[in-house]
Amino acid sequence: MATHHAGRPVPAVLATLRDRVPRAPGLGLDEGALLRIAHEISVGHDPSGL
């Protein structure tokens, strides 16, 4: 996902993350975490570190 969405605006990446990331107790992905990940993807970084 990161390479496909690199360079796109943060709001577009954030919307995609909201749609694709499963909600699970204890996952720790609140809105702030999703926003940070969206920003990393938007600027071309892979937040997974791979």
N, C-alpha and C positions, 0 to 999 in steps of 0.2 A: 504494500500500500504506500509506503513512504516514497518509493521511486516514482510511482504513478502520479502522486499528488504533489511532488516537489515543485515549488515555484507558484503554486496556486495560493490565492488569498487565504489568510488564517480562517475567516468565517466559513469558507467553503470546506476547508479541511476539517474544521471543528464539526460541521454538520455531518460529514461523512463518518467521523469517529463516533459521534452520538448514535448514528444508525448501525454501525458495525460492531462496536465494542459491547460484549455481553455484560449485563448488570449482574453481579454476583456479590453476595455478602463477603466482606473481607478482601475484596479485590483492590480497594483503595483508590479507585479512579473517580474522584469527585470532579466537579466542573473545573476547578483550578488545575488539576492534574491533566485533564483532557485539553485544556487551553495551552498548557506548556508543551504537551506533545504535538498539538496542532501547529504551534509556532515552530518547533524544531523541524517538522515535516515541511512546512511552508518555505523555510530558508534552505531546504535541501539536505538536512541532516536526518539520518536514520536513528530514531530514538531507541531502537532496540540494541544498538551498539554492535550489530553484526556487520 
